[in-house]
C-alpha cells in the first residue's frame, strides 16, 4: 500500500478497530497486487463491517479510499462475493 494514502478512520474507534479497518484496506491493496484468497478477504471484510455497519458510511469510506489510491474496495468485495470458496481475487 502506498505510504501517502490516508486511510479513513474515526477518532472514536479503539486501536483494535483501527487495525481491522487498516487490514481491510491492505487486503484490497493485495487484491490489486499479487491477489488474495476470497475467504480471507471476506473474513477481513466482515471484521470491517462490524466497525462500519452502515452502508452509507461504508460507501463514503470506499469513495475516500478510491480517490486516494485508485483502487475500488467496492469492486473487490463484489468480486469476492461472486467467486467461490478458495478462489483467488486478483484485480486488473
PyMOL Python script that loads the backbone (N, CA, C, O; Angstrom):
from pymol import cmd

cmd.read_pdbstr("""\
ATOM      1  N   UNK A   1       0.854  -1.175   0.000  1.00  0.00           N
ATOM      2  CA  UNK A   1       0.000   0.000   0.000  1.00  0.00           C
ATOM      3  C   UNK A   1       0.897   1.234   0.000  1.00  0.00           C
ATOM      4  O   UNK A   1       1.882   1.308   0.735  1.00  0.00           O
ATOM      5  N   UNK A   2       0.540   2.181  -0.825  1.00  0.00           N
ATOM      6  CA  UNK A   2       1.320   3.406  -0.904  1.00  0.00           C
ATOM      7  C   UNK A   2       1.278   4.143   0.424  1.00  0.00           C
ATOM      8  O   UNK A   2       0.226   4.231   1.058  1.00  0.00           O
ATOM      9  N   UNK A   3       2.410   4.667   0.841  1.00  0.00           N
ATOM     10  CA  UNK A   3       2.501   5.285   2.162  1.00  0.00           C
ATOM     11  C   UNK A   3       1.769   6.625   2.246  1.00  0.00           C
ATOM     12  O   UNK A   3       1.477   7.089   3.348  1.00  0.00           O
ATOM     13  N   UNK A   4       1.467   7.258   1.105  1.00  0.00           N
ATOM     14  CA  UNK A   4       0.823   8.562   1.143  1.00  0.00           C
ATOM     15  C   UNK A   4      -0.703   8.494   1.249  1.00  0.00           C
ATOM     16  O   UNK A   4      -1.364   9.532   1.284  1.00  0.00           O
ATOM     17  N   UNK A   5      -1.261   7.293   1.300  1.00  0.00           N
ATOM     18  CA  UNK A   5      -2.702   7.138   1.431  1.00  0.00           C
ATOM     19  C   UNK A   5      -3.112   7.324   2.886  1.00  0.00           C
ATOM     20  O   UNK A   5      -2.560   6.690   3.786  1.00  0.00           O
ATOM     21  N   UNK A   6      -4.082   8.194   3.103  1.00  0.00           N
ATOM     22  CA  UNK A   6      -4.651   8.395   4.436  1.00  0.00           C
ATOM     23  C   UNK A   6      -5.924   7.567   4.525  1.00  0.00           C
ATOM     24  O   UNK A   6      -6.958   7.928   3.964  1.00  0.00           O
ATOM     25  N   UNK A   7      -5.829   6.465   5.229  1.00  0.00           N
ATOM     26  CA  UNK A   7      -6.978   5.585   5.372  1.00  0.00           C
ATOM     27  C   UNK A   7      -8.020   6.286   6.231  1.00  0.00           C
ATOM     28  O   UNK A   7      -7.703   6.794   7.306  1.00  0.00           O
ATOM     29  N   UNK A   8      -9.267   6.315   5.757  1.00  0.00           N
ATOM     30  CA  UNK A   8     -10.323   6.979   6.536  1.00  0.00           C
ATOM     31  C   UNK A   8     -10.609   6.233   7.840  1.00  0.00           C
ATOM     32  O   UNK A   8     -11.081   5.097   7.831  1.00  0.00           O
ATOM     33  N   UNK A   9     -10.317   6.888   8.946  1.00  0.00           N
ATOM     34  CA  UNK A   9     -10.564   6.288  10.268  1.00  0.00           C
ATOM     35  C   UNK A   9     -11.286   7.305  11.148  1.00  0.00           C
ATOM     36  O   UNK A   9     -11.322   8.497  10.845  1.00  0.00           O
ATOM     37  N   UNK A  10     -11.851   6.813  12.231  1.00  0.00           N
ATOM     38  CA  UNK A  10     -12.563   7.668  13.172  1.00  0.00           C
ATOM     39  C   UNK A  10     -11.790   7.732  14.488  1.00  0.00           C
ATOM     40  O   UNK A  10     -11.208   6.739  14.925  1.00  0.00           O
ATOM     41  N   UNK A  11     -11.792   8.882  15.100  1.00  0.00           N
ATOM     42  CA  UNK A  11     -11.129   9.049  16.393  1.00  0.00           C
ATOM     43  C   UNK A  11     -11.882   8.288  17.492  1.00  0.00           C
ATOM     44  O   UNK A  11     -11.343   8.072  18.577  1.00  0.00           O
ATOM     45  N   UNK A  12     -13.110   7.887  17.213  1.00  0.00           N
ATOM     46  CA  UNK A  12     -13.928   7.167  18.189  1.00  0.00           C
ATOM     47  C   UNK A  12     -13.633   5.666  18.222  1.00  0.00           C
ATOM     48  O   UNK A  12     -14.113   4.958  19.107  1.00  0.00           O
ATOM     49  N   UNK A  13     -12.851   5.185  17.265  1.00  0.00           N
ATOM     50  CA  UNK A  13     -12.559   3.753  17.200  1.00  0.00           C
ATOM     51  C   UNK A  13     -11.451   3.375  18.177  1.00  0.00           C
ATOM     52  O   UNK A  13     -10.566   4.177  18.477  1.00  0.00           O
ATOM     53  N   UNK A  14     -11.518   2.144  18.665  1.00  0.00           N
ATOM     54  CA  UNK A  14     -10.441   1.608  19.503  1.00  0.00           C
ATOM     55  C   UNK A  14      -9.249   1.265  18.610  1.00  0.00           C
ATOM     56  O   UNK A  14      -9.360   1.271  17.384  1.00  0.00           O
ATOM     57  N   UNK A  15      -8.125   0.969  19.226  1.00  0.00           N
ATOM     58  CA  UNK A  15      -6.937   0.571  18.460  1.00  0.00           C
ATOM     59  C   UNK A  15      -7.220  -0.675  17.638  1.00  0.00           C
ATOM     60  O   UNK A  15      -6.809  -0.763  16.480  1.00  0.00           O
ATOM     61  N   UNK A  16      -7.920  -1.643  18.229  1.00  0.00           N
ATOM     62  CA  UNK A  16      -8.255  -2.873  17.508  1.00  0.00           C
ATOM     63  C   UNK A  16      -9.132  -2.585  16.297  1.00  0.00           C
ATOM     64  O   UNK A  16      -8.944  -3.178  15.234  1.00  0.00           O
ATOM     65  N   UNK A  17     -10.080  -1.686  16.456  1.00  0.00           N
ATOM     66  CA  UNK A  17     -10.956  -1.338  15.338  1.00  0.00           C
ATOM     67  C   UNK A  17     -10.167  -0.675  14.211  1.00  0.00           C
ATOM     68  O   UNK A  17     -10.395  -0.967  13.037  1.00  0.00           O
ATOM     69  N   UNK A  18      -9.248   0.212  14.564  1.00  0.00           N
ATOM     70  CA  UNK A  18      -8.400   0.851  13.559  1.00  0.00           C
ATOM     71  C   UNK A  18      -7.575  -0.217  12.828  1.00  0.00           C
ATOM     72  O   UNK A  18      -7.437  -0.170  11.606  1.00  0.00           O
ATOM     73  N   UNK A  19      -7.036  -1.165  13.574  1.00  0.00           N
ATOM     74  CA  UNK A  19      -6.241  -2.239  12.967  1.00  0.00           C
ATOM     75  C   UNK A  19      -7.091  -3.042  11.978  1.00  0.00           C
ATOM     76  O   UNK A  19      -6.621  -3.376  10.890  1.00  0.00           O
ATOM     77  N   UNK A  20      -8.341  -3.355  12.346  1.00  0.00           N
ATOM     78  CA  UNK A  20      -9.216  -4.112  11.452  1.00  0.00           C
ATOM     79  C   UNK A  20      -9.518  -3.340  10.168  1.00  0.00           C
ATOM     80  O   UNK A  20      -9.540  -3.925   9.085  1.00  0.00           O
ATOM     81  N   UNK A  21      -9.749  -2.046  10.281  1.00  0.00           N
ATOM     82  CA  UNK A  21     -10.028  -1.225   9.109  1.00  0.00           C
ATOM     83  C   UNK A  21      -8.788  -1.152   8.217  1.00  0.00           C
ATOM     84  O   UNK A  21      -8.891  -1.293   6.999  1.00  0.00           O
ATOM     85  N   UNK A  22      -7.635  -0.935   8.810  1.00  0.00           N
ATOM     86  CA  UNK A  22      -6.389  -0.889   8.041  1.00  0.00           C
ATOM     87  C   UNK A  22      -6.143  -2.238   7.363  1.00  0.00           C
ATOM     88  O   UNK A  22      -5.727  -2.282   6.205  1.00  0.00           O
ATOM     89  N   UNK A  23      -6.394  -3.327   8.072  1.00  0.00           N
ATOM     90  CA  UNK A  23      -6.222  -4.661   7.482  1.00  0.00           C
ATOM     91  C   UNK A  23      -7.118  -4.844   6.258  1.00  0.00           C
ATOM     92  O   UNK A  23      -6.708  -5.448   5.267  1.00  0.00           O
ATOM     93  N   UNK A  24      -8.333  -4.324   6.332  1.00  0.00           N
ATOM     94  CA  UNK A  24      -9.236  -4.437   5.183  1.00  0.00           C
ATOM     95  C   UNK A  24      -8.658  -3.706   3.971  1.00  0.00           C
ATOM     96  O   UNK A  24      -8.615  -4.265   2.876  1.00  0.00           O
ATOM     97  N   UNK A  25      -8.218  -2.475   4.157  1.00  0.00           N
ATOM     98  CA  UNK A  25      -7.679  -1.722   3.022  1.00  0.00           C
ATOM     99  C   UNK A  25      -6.373  -2.339   2.511  1.00  0.00           C
ATOM    100  O   UNK A  25      -6.079  -2.259   1.318  1.00  0.00           O
ATOM    101  N   UNK A  26      -5.600  -2.944   3.391  1.00  0.00           N
ATOM    102  CA  UNK A  26      -4.403  -3.671   2.942  1.00  0.00           C
ATOM    103  C   UNK A  26      -4.803  -4.891   2.114  1.00  0.00           C
ATOM    104  O   UNK A  26      -4.116  -5.240   1.154  1.00  0.00           O
ATOM    105  N   UNK A  27      -5.903  -5.536   2.476  1.00  0.00           N
ATOM    106  CA  UNK A  27      -6.404  -6.680   1.705  1.00  0.00           C
ATOM    107  C   UNK A  27      -6.866  -6.229   0.317  1.00  0.00           C
ATOM    108  O   UNK A  27      -6.638  -6.925  -0.673  1.00  0.00           O
ATOM    109  N   UNK A  28      -7.513  -5.067   0.249  1.00  0.00           N
ATOM    110  CA  UNK A  28      -7.920  -4.511  -1.045  1.00  0.00           C
ATOM    111  C   UNK A  28      -6.679  -4.251  -1.895  1.00  0.00           C
ATOM    112  O   UNK A  28      -6.647  -4.587  -3.079  1.00  0.00           O
ATOM    113  N   UNK A  29      -5.673  -3.658  -1.291  1.00  0.00           N
ATOM    114  CA  UNK A  29      -4.419  -3.387  -1.992  1.00  0.00           C
ATOM    115  C   UNK A  29      -3.788  -4.695  -2.481  1.00  0.00           C
ATOM    116  O   UNK A  29      -3.256  -4.762  -3.590  1.00  0.00           O
ATOM    117  N   UNK A  30      -3.852  -5.711  -1.658  1.00  0.00           N
ATOM    118  CA  UNK A  30      -3.293  -7.007  -2.032  1.00  0.00           C
ATOM    119  C   UNK A  30      -4.051  -7.593  -3.232  1.00  0.00           C
ATOM    120  O   UNK A  30      -3.443  -8.217  -4.102  1.00  0.00           O
ATOM    121  N   UNK A  31      -5.365  -7.395  -3.280  1.00  0.00           N
ATOM    122  CA  UNK A  31      -6.164  -7.875  -4.411  1.00  0.00           C
ATOM    123  C   UNK A  31      -5.707  -7.210  -5.714  1.00  0.00           C
ATOM    124  O   UNK A  31      -5.771  -7.818  -6.783  1.00  0.00           O
ATOM    125  N   UNK A  32      -5.256  -5.985  -5.620  1.00  0.00           N
ATOM    126  CA  UNK A  32      -4.765  -5.268  -6.796  1.00  0.00           C
ATOM    127  C   UNK A  32      -3.306  -5.604  -7.102  1.00  0.00           C
ATOM    128  O   UNK A  32      -2.791  -5.235  -8.157  1.00  0.00           O
ATOM    129  N   UNK A  33      -2.654  -6.290  -6.198  1.00  0.00           N
ATOM    130  CA  UNK A  33      -1.267  -6.696  -6.414  1.00  0.00           C
ATOM    131  C   UNK A  33      -1.193  -8.160  -6.785  1.00  0.00           C
ATOM    132  O   UNK A  33      -1.570  -8.559  -7.886  1.00  0.00           O
ATOM    133  N   UNK A  34      -0.703  -8.951  -5.851  1.00  0.00           N
ATOM    134  CA  UNK A  34      -0.495 -10.379  -6.133  1.00  0.00           C
ATOM    135  C   UNK A  34      -1.761 -11.208  -5.991  1.00  0.00           C
ATOM    136  O   UNK A  34      -1.784 -12.371  -6.395  1.00  0.00           O
ATOM    137  N   UNK A  35      -2.819 -10.630  -5.421  1.00  0.00           N
ATOM    138  CA  UNK A  35      -4.073 -11.348  -5.230  1.00  0.00           C
ATOM    139  C   UNK A  35      -4.249 -11.763  -3.777  1.00  0.00           C
ATOM    140  O   UNK A  35      -3.298 -11.759  -2.995  1.00  0.00           O
ATOM    141  N   UNK A  36      -5.481 -12.120  -3.431  1.00  0.00           N
ATOM    142  CA  UNK A  36      -5.794 -12.535  -2.071  1.00  0.00           C
ATOM    143  C   UNK A  36      -6.865 -13.618  -2.139  1.00  0.00           C
ATOM    144  O   UNK A  36      -7.739 -13.592  -3.006  1.00  0.00           O
ATOM    145  N   UNK A  37      -6.786 -14.551  -1.228  1.00  0.00           N
ATOM    146  CA  UNK A  37      -7.774 -15.616  -1.137  1.00  0.00           C
ATOM    147  C   UNK A  37      -9.139 -15.025  -0.817  1.00  0.00           C
ATOM    148  O   UNK A  37      -9.263 -14.179   0.068  1.00  0.00           O
ATOM    149  N   UNK A  38     -10.146 -15.465  -1.529  1.00  0.00           N
ATOM    150  CA  UNK A  38     -11.503 -14.960  -1.378  1.00  0.00           C
ATOM    151  C   UNK A  38     -12.020 -15.095   0.053  1.00  0.00           C
ATOM    152  O   UNK A  38     -12.619 -14.163   0.589  1.00  0.00           O
ATOM    153  N   UNK A  39     -11.791 -16.252   0.670  1.00  0.00           N
ATOM    154  CA  UNK A  39     -12.306 -16.485   2.020  1.00  0.00           C
ATOM    155  C   UNK A  39     -11.631 -15.568   3.031  1.00  0.00           C
ATOM    156  O   UNK A  39     -12.277 -15.059   3.947  1.00  0.00           O
ATOM    157  N   UNK A  40     -10.329 -15.360   2.859  1.00  0.00           N
ATOM    158  CA  UNK A  40      -9.589 -14.452   3.751  1.00  0.00           C
ATOM    159  C   UNK A  40     -10.104 -13.027   3.598  1.00  0.00           C
ATOM    160  O   UNK A  40     -10.324 -12.324   4.584  1.00  0.00           O
ATOM    161  N   UNK A  41     -10.293 -12.612   2.352  1.00  0.00           N
ATOM    162  CA  UNK A  41     -10.799 -11.257   2.099  1.00  0.00           C
ATOM    163  C   UNK A  41     -12.169 -11.054   2.738  1.00  0.00           C
ATOM    164  O   UNK A  41     -12.409 -10.034   3.384  1.00  0.00           O
ATOM    165  N   UNK A  42     -13.063 -12.017   2.561  1.00  0.00           N
ATOM    166  CA  UNK A  42     -14.403 -11.864   3.131  1.00  0.00           C
ATOM    167  C   UNK A  42     -14.380 -11.883   4.655  1.00  0.00           C
ATOM    168  O   UNK A  42     -15.187 -11.204   5.290  1.00  0.00           O
ATOM    169  N   UNK A  43     -13.474 -12.646   5.250  1.00  0.00           N
ATOM    170  CA  UNK A  43     -13.344 -12.644   6.716  1.00  0.00           C
ATOM    171  C   UNK A  43     -12.884 -11.267   7.203  1.00  0.00           C
ATOM    172  O   UNK A  43     -13.393 -10.750   8.197  1.00  0.00           O
ATOM    173  N   UNK A  44     -11.927 -10.687   6.498  1.00  0.00           N
ATOM    174  CA  UNK A  44     -11.435  -9.352   6.849  1.00  0.00           C
ATOM    175  C   UNK A  44     -12.533  -8.314   6.623  1.00  0.00           C
ATOM    176  O   UNK A  44     -12.693  -7.391   7.421  1.00  0.00           O
ATOM    177  N   UNK A  45     -13.283  -8.468   5.540  1.00  0.00           N
ATOM    178  CA  UNK A  45     -14.391  -7.548   5.257  1.00  0.00           C
ATOM    179  C   UNK A  45     -15.460  -7.636   6.351  1.00  0.00           C
ATOM    180  O   UNK A  45     -16.017  -6.616   6.758  1.00  0.00           O
ATOM    181  N   UNK A  46     -15.745  -8.838   6.822  1.00  0.00           N
ATOM    182  CA  UNK A  46     -16.736  -8.999   7.894  1.00  0.00           C
ATOM    183  C   UNK A  46     -16.299  -8.289   9.169  1.00  0.00           C
ATOM    184  O   UNK A  46     -17.138  -7.733   9.878  1.00  0.00           O
ATOM    185  N   UNK A  47     -15.001  -8.296   9.474  1.00  0.00           N
ATOM    186  CA  UNK A  47     -14.486  -7.539  10.628  1.00  0.00           C
ATOM    187  C   UNK A  47     -14.689  -6.041  10.387  1.00  0.00           C
ATOM    188  O   UNK A  47     -15.084  -5.302  11.290  1.00  0.00           O
ATOM    189  N   UNK A  48     -14.414  -5.608   9.159  1.00  0.00           N
ATOM    190  CA  UNK A  48     -14.613  -4.213   8.765  1.00  0.00           C
ATOM    191  C   UNK A  48     -16.069  -3.805   8.971  1.00  0.00           C
ATOM    192  O   UNK A  48     -16.347  -2.717   9.475  1.00  0.00           O
ATOM    193  N   UNK A  49     -17.008  -4.689   8.575  1.00  0.00           N
ATOM    194  CA  UNK A  49     -18.436  -4.395   8.695  1.00  0.00           C
ATOM    195  C   UNK A  49     -18.897  -4.345  10.153  1.00  0.00           C
ATOM    196  O   UNK A  49     -19.903  -3.704  10.457  1.00  0.00           O
ATOM    197  N   UNK A  50     -18.182  -5.005  11.048  1.00  0.00           N
ATOM    198  CA  UNK A  50     -18.507  -4.901  12.474  1.00  0.00           C
ATOM    199  C   UNK A  50     -18.254  -3.477  12.975  1.00  0.00           C
ATOM    200  O   UNK A  50     -18.921  -3.003  13.894  1.00  0.00           O
ATOM    201  N   UNK A  51     -17.298  -2.818  12.366  1.00  0.00           N
ATOM    202  CA  UNK A  51     -16.919  -1.461  12.776  1.00  0.00           C
ATOM    203  C   UNK A  51     -17.737  -0.422  12.010  1.00  0.00           C
ATOM    204  O   UNK A  51     -18.118   0.610  12.563  1.00  0.00           O
ATOM    205  N   UNK A  52     -18.002  -0.704  10.738  1.00  0.00           N
ATOM    206  CA  UNK A  52     -18.741   0.217   9.875  1.00  0.00           C
ATOM    207  C   UNK A  52     -19.955  -0.524   9.307  1.00  0.00           C
ATOM    208  O   UNK A  52     -19.942  -0.933   8.146  1.00  0.00           O
ATOM    209  N   UNK A  53     -20.997  -0.699  10.113  1.00  0.00           N
ATOM    210  CA  UNK A  53     -22.167  -1.452   9.640  1.00  0.00           C
ATOM    211  C   UNK A  53     -23.058  -0.683   8.662  1.00  0.00           C
ATOM    212  O   UNK A  53     -23.784  -1.289   7.874  1.00  0.00           O
ATOM    213  N   UNK A  54     -23.002   0.638   8.712  1.00  0.00           N
ATOM    214  CA  UNK A  54     -23.847   1.475   7.857  1.00  0.00           C
ATOM    215  C   UNK A  54     -23.368   1.427   6.412  1.00  0.00           C
ATOM    216  O   UNK A  54     -22.190   1.654   6.135  1.00  0.00           O
ATOM    217  N   UNK A  55     -24.287   1.130   5.488  1.00  0.00           N
ATOM    218  CA  UNK A  55     -23.948   1.072   4.064  1.00  0.00           C
ATOM    219  C   UNK A  55     -23.508   2.441   3.549  1.00  0.00           C
ATOM    220  O   UNK A  55     -22.583   2.530   2.741  1.00  0.00           O
ATOM    221  N   UNK A  56     -24.160   3.500   4.007  1.00  0.00           N
ATOM    222  CA  UNK A  56     -23.792   4.840   3.537  1.00  0.00           C
ATOM    223  C   UNK A  56     -22.406   5.237   4.038  1.00  0.00           C
ATOM    224  O   UNK A  56     -21.632   5.853   3.306  1.00  0.00           O
ATOM    225  N   UNK A  57     -22.096   4.886   5.275  1.00  0.00           N
ATOM    226  CA  UNK A  57     -20.765   5.184   5.807  1.00  0.00           C
ATOM    227  C   UNK A  57     -19.705   4.354   5.072  1.00  0.00           C
ATOM    228  O   UNK A  57     -18.617   4.844   4.770  1.00  0.00           O
ATOM    229  N   UNK A  58     -20.038   3.098   4.791  1.00  0.00           N
ATOM    230  CA  UNK A  58     -19.115   2.248   4.025  1.00  0.00           C
ATOM    231  C   UNK A  58     -18.839   2.867   2.662  1.00  0.00           C
ATOM    232  O   UNK A  58     -17.687   2.940   2.234  1.00  0.00           O
ATOM    233  N   UNK A  59     -19.892   3.315   1.979  1.00  0.00           N
ATOM    234  CA  UNK A  59     -19.727   3.932   0.652  1.00  0.00           C
ATOM    235  C   UNK A  59     -18.808   5.144   0.726  1.00  0.00           C
ATOM    236  O   UNK A  59     -17.974   5.344  -0.157  1.00  0.00           O
ATOM    237  N   UNK A  60     -18.953   5.953   1.771  1.00  0.00           N
ATOM    238  CA  UNK A  60     -18.111   7.138   1.916  1.00  0.00           C
ATOM    239  C   UNK A  60     -16.652   6.745   2.148  1.00  0.00           C
ATOM    240  O   UNK A  60     -15.744   7.348   1.575  1.00  0.00           O
ATOM    241  N   UNK A  61     -16.431   5.734   2.987  1.00  0.00           N
ATOM    242  CA  UNK A  61     -15.065   5.255   3.226  1.00  0.00           C
ATOM    243  C   UNK A  61     -14.455   4.723   1.928  1.00  0.00           C
ATOM    244  O   UNK A  61     -13.307   5.027   1.606  1.00  0.00           O
ATOM    245  N   UNK A  62     -15.225   3.932   1.191  1.00  0.00           N
ATOM    246  CA  UNK A  62     -14.741   3.372  -0.067  1.00  0.00           C
ATOM    247  C   UNK A  62     -14.408   4.478  -1.062  1.00  0.00           C
ATOM    248  O   UNK A  62     -13.393   4.414  -1.754  1.00  0.00           O
ATOM    249  N   UNK A  63     -15.266   5.491  -1.130  1.00  0.00           N
ATOM    250  CA  UNK A  63     -15.059   6.613  -2.044  1.00  0.00           C
ATOM    251  C   UNK A  63     -13.778   7.377  -1.687  1.00  0.00           C
ATOM    252  O   UNK A  63     -12.985   7.713  -2.567  1.00  0.00           O
ATOM    253  N   UNK A  64     -13.583   7.648  -0.396  1.00  0.00           N
ATOM    254  CA  UNK A  64     -12.378   8.356   0.053  1.00  0.00           C
ATOM    255  C   UNK A  64     -11.122   7.548  -0.280  1.00  0.00           C
ATOM    256  O   UNK A  64     -10.123   8.097  -0.745  1.00  0.00           O
ATOM    257  N   UNK A  65     -11.188   6.242  -0.035  1.00  0.00           N
ATOM    258  CA  UNK A  65     -10.033   5.381  -0.299  1.00  0.00           C
ATOM    259  C   UNK A  65      -9.742   5.326  -1.805  1.00  0.00           C
ATOM    260  O   UNK A  65      -8.588   5.433  -2.221  1.00  0.00           O
ATOM    261  N   UNK A  66     -10.785   5.161  -2.610  1.00  0.00           N
ATOM    262  CA  UNK A  66     -10.582   5.062  -4.065  1.00  0.00           C
ATOM    263  C   UNK A  66     -10.022   6.358  -4.639  1.00  0.00           C
ATOM    264  O   UNK A  66      -9.190   6.338  -5.546  1.00  0.00           O
ATOM    265  N   UNK A  67     -10.479   7.470  -4.110  1.00  0.00           N
ATOM    266  CA  UNK A  67      -9.998   8.777  -4.572  1.00  0.00           C
ATOM    267  C   UNK A  67      -8.483   8.899  -4.376  1.00  0.00           C
ATOM    268  O   UNK A  67      -7.785   9.466  -5.216  1.00  0.00           O
ATOM    269  N   UNK A  68      -7.990   8.366  -3.267  1.00  0.00           N
ATOM    270  CA  UNK A  68      -6.563   8.464  -2.954  1.00  0.00           C
ATOM    271  C   UNK A  68      -5.734   7.379  -3.651  1.00  0.00           C
ATOM    272  O   UNK A  68      -4.618   7.636  -4.102  1.00  0.00           O
ATOM    273  N   UNK A  69      -6.290   6.169  -3.735  1.00  0.00           N
ATOM    274  CA  UNK A  69      -5.494   5.025  -4.179  1.00  0.00           C
ATOM    275  C   UNK A  69      -5.745   4.602  -5.622  1.00  0.00           C
ATOM    276  O   UNK A  69      -4.890   3.977  -6.251  1.00  0.00           O
ATOM    277  N   UNK A  70      -6.925   4.946  -6.145  1.00  0.00           N
ATOM    278  CA  UNK A  70      -7.297   4.460  -7.467  1.00  0.00           C
ATOM    279  C   UNK A  70      -7.794   3.019  -7.433  1.00  0.00           C
ATOM    280  O   UNK A  70      -8.017   2.415  -8.482  1.00  0.00           O
ATOM    281  N   UNK A  71      -7.971   2.463  -6.234  1.00  0.00           N
ATOM    282  CA  UNK A  71      -8.410   1.086  -6.060  1.00  0.00           C
ATOM    283  C   UNK A  71      -9.837   1.075  -5.516  1.00  0.00           C
ATOM    284  O   UNK A  71     -10.157   1.784  -4.562  1.00  0.00           O
ATOM    285  N   UNK A  72     -10.684   0.261  -6.135  1.00  0.00           N
ATOM    286  CA  UNK A  72     -12.080   0.206  -5.731  1.00  0.00           C
ATOM    287  C   UNK A  72     -12.323  -0.932  -4.746  1.00  0.00           C
ATOM    288  O   UNK A  72     -12.346  -2.101  -5.132  1.00  0.00           O
ATOM    289  N   UNK A  73     -12.504  -0.586  -3.477  1.00  0.00           N
ATOM    290  CA  UNK A  73     -12.828  -1.585  -2.462  1.00  0.00           C
ATOM    291  C   UNK A  73     -14.177  -2.220  -2.787  1.00  0.00           C
ATOM    292  O   UNK A  73     -14.373  -3.413  -2.559  1.00  0.00           O
ATOM    293  N   UNK A  74     -15.100  -1.434  -3.315  1.00  0.00           N
ATOM    294  CA  UNK A  74     -16.415  -1.943  -3.688  1.00  0.00           C
ATOM    295  C   UNK A  74     -16.292  -3.086  -4.694  1.00  0.00           C
ATOM    296  O   UNK A  74     -16.895  -4.143  -4.508  1.00  0.00           O
ATOM    297  N   UNK A  75     -15.515  -2.882  -5.757  1.00  0.00           N
ATOM    298  CA  UNK A  75     -15.376  -3.906  -6.790  1.00  0.00           C
ATOM    299  C   UNK A  75     -14.644  -5.146  -6.277  1.00  0.00           C
ATOM    300  O   UNK A  75     -14.935  -6.260  -6.711  1.00  0.00           O
ATOM    301  N   UNK A  76     -13.711  -4.959  -5.370  1.00  0.00           N
ATOM    302  CA  UNK A  76     -13.014  -6.101  -4.779  1.00  0.00           C
ATOM    303  C   UNK A  76     -14.001  -6.955  -3.981  1.00  0.00           C
ATOM    304  O   UNK A  76     -14.026  -8.177  -4.128  1.00  0.00           O
ATOM    305  N   UNK A  77     -14.807  -6.318  -3.143  1.00  0.00           N
ATOM    306  CA  UNK A  77     -15.778  -7.045  -2.326  1.00  0.00           C
ATOM    307  C   UNK A  77     -16.836  -7.697  -3.220  1.00  0.00           C
ATOM    308  O   UNK A  77     -17.228  -8.842  -2.994  1.00  0.00           O
ATOM    309  N   UNK A  78     -17.288  -6.966  -4.226  1.00  0.00           N
ATOM    310  CA  UNK A  78     -18.295  -7.510  -5.154  1.00  0.00           C
ATOM    311  C   UNK A  78     -17.758  -8.765  -5.834  1.00  0.00           C
ATOM    312  O   UNK A  78     -18.453  -9.777  -5.923  1.00  0.00           O
ATOM    313  N   UNK A  79     -16.535  -8.695  -6.305  1.00  0.00           N
ATOM    314  CA  UNK A  79     -15.923  -9.846  -6.980  1.00  0.00           C
ATOM    315  C   UNK A  79     -15.792 -11.023  -6.004  1.00  0.00           C
ATOM    316  O   UNK A  79     -16.047 -12.170  -6.371  1.00  0.00           O
ATOM    317  N   UNK A  80     -15.399 -10.737  -4.782  1.00  0.00           N
ATOM    318  CA  UNK A  80     -15.244 -11.794  -3.777  1.00  0.00           C
ATOM    319  C   UNK A  80     -16.571 -12.493  -3.509  1.00  0.00           C
ATOM    320  O   UNK A  80     -16.608 -13.711  -3.336  1.00  0.00           O
ATOM    321  N   UNK A  81     -17.651 -11.733  -3.476  1.00  0.00           N
ATOM    322  CA  UNK A  81     -18.969 -12.313  -3.227  1.00  0.00           C
ATOM    323  C   UNK A  81     -19.448 -13.170  -4.402  1.00  0.00           C
ATOM    324  O   UNK A  81     -20.241 -14.093  -4.218  1.00  0.00           O
ATOM    325  N   UNK A  82     -18.970 -12.866  -5.592  1.00  0.00           N
ATOM    326  CA  UNK A  82     -19.354 -13.620  -6.792  1.00  0.00           C
ATOM    327  C   UNK A  82     -18.529 -14.900  -6.957  1.00  0.00           C
ATOM    328  O   UNK A  82     -18.984 -15.854  -7.588  1.00  0.00           O
ATOM    329  N   UNK A  83     -17.342 -14.921  -6.402  1.00  0.00           N
ATOM    330  CA  UNK A  83     -16.454 -16.068  -6.555  1.00  0.00           C
ATOM    331  C   UNK A  83     -16.804 -17.160  -5.551  1.00  0.00           C
ATOM    332  O   UNK A  83     -17.619 -16.963  -4.650  1.00  0.00           O
ATOM    333  N   UNK A  84     -16.172 -18.305  -5.727  1.00  0.00           N
ATOM    334  CA  UNK A  84     -16.424 -19.439  -4.843  1.00  0.00           C
ATOM    335  C   UNK A  84     -15.311 -19.570  -3.814  1.00  0.00           C
ATOM    336  O   UNK A  84     -14.217 -19.030  -3.978  1.00  0.00           O
ATOM    337  N   UNK A  85     -15.618 -20.295  -2.761  1.00  0.00           N
ATOM    338  CA  UNK A  85     -14.654 -20.532  -1.690  1.00  0.00           C
ATOM    339  C   UNK A  85     -13.353 -21.096  -2.255  1.00  0.00           C
ATOM    340  O   UNK A  85     -13.362 -22.010  -3.080  1.00  0.00           O
ATOM    341  N   UNK A  86     -12.240 -20.536  -1.799  1.00  0.00           N
ATOM    342  CA  UNK A  86     -10.927 -20.992  -2.221  1.00  0.00           C
ATOM    343  C   UNK A  86     -10.358 -20.263  -3.420  1.00  0.00           C
ATOM    344  O   UNK A  86      -9.169 -20.399  -3.710  1.00  0.00           O
ATOM    345  N   UNK A  87     -11.181 -19.486  -4.133  1.00  0.00           N
ATOM    346  CA  UNK A  87     -10.713 -18.745  -5.296  1.00  0.00           C
ATOM    347  C   UNK A  87      -9.797 -17.599  -4.879  1.00  0.00           C
ATOM    348  O   UNK A  87      -9.863 -17.103  -3.754  1.00  0.00           O
ATOM    349  N   UNK A  88      -8.949 -17.197  -5.805  1.00  0.00           N
ATOM    350  CA  UNK A  88      -8.094 -16.027  -5.597  1.00  0.00           C
ATOM    351  C   UNK A  88      -8.753 -14.824  -6.250  1.00  0.00           C
ATOM    352  O   UNK A  88      -9.278 -14.916  -7.359  1.00  0.00           O
ATOM    353  N   UNK A  89      -8.722 -13.701  -5.555  1.00  0.00           N
ATOM    354  CA  UNK A  89      -9.242 -12.441  -6.088  1.00  0.00           C
ATOM    355  C   UNK A  89      -8.047 -11.631  -6.574  1.00  0.00           C
ATOM    356  O   UNK A  89      -7.187 -11.234  -5.788  1.00  0.00           O
ATOM    357  N   UNK A  90      -8.008 -11.394  -7.868  1.00  0.00           N
ATOM    358  CA  UNK A  90      -6.936 -10.596  -8.463  1.00  0.00           C
ATOM    359  C   UNK A  90      -7.601  -9.555  -9.348  1.00  0.00           C
ATOM    360  O   UNK A  90      -8.291  -9.892 -10.310  1.00  0.00           O
ATOM    361  N   UNK A  91      -7.391  -8.304  -9.018  1.00  0.00           N
ATOM    362  CA  UNK A  91      -7.970  -7.204  -9.794  1.00  0.00           C
ATOM    363  C   UNK A  91      -6.979  -6.776 -10.864  1.00  0.00           C
ATOM    364  O   UNK A  91      -5.765  -6.805 -10.664  1.00  0.00           O
ATOM    365  N   UNK A  92      -7.525  -6.382 -11.999  1.00  0.00           N
ATOM    366  CA  UNK A  92      -6.669  -5.945 -13.119  1.00  0.00           C
ATOM    367  C   UNK A  92      -6.883  -4.497 -13.420  1.00  0.00           C
ATOM    368  O   UNK A  92      -6.252  -3.956 -14.328  1.00  0.00           O
TER     369      UNK A  92
END
""", "prot")
cmd.dss("prot")
cmd.show_as("cartoon", "prot")
cmd.util.cbc("prot")
cmd.orient("prot")
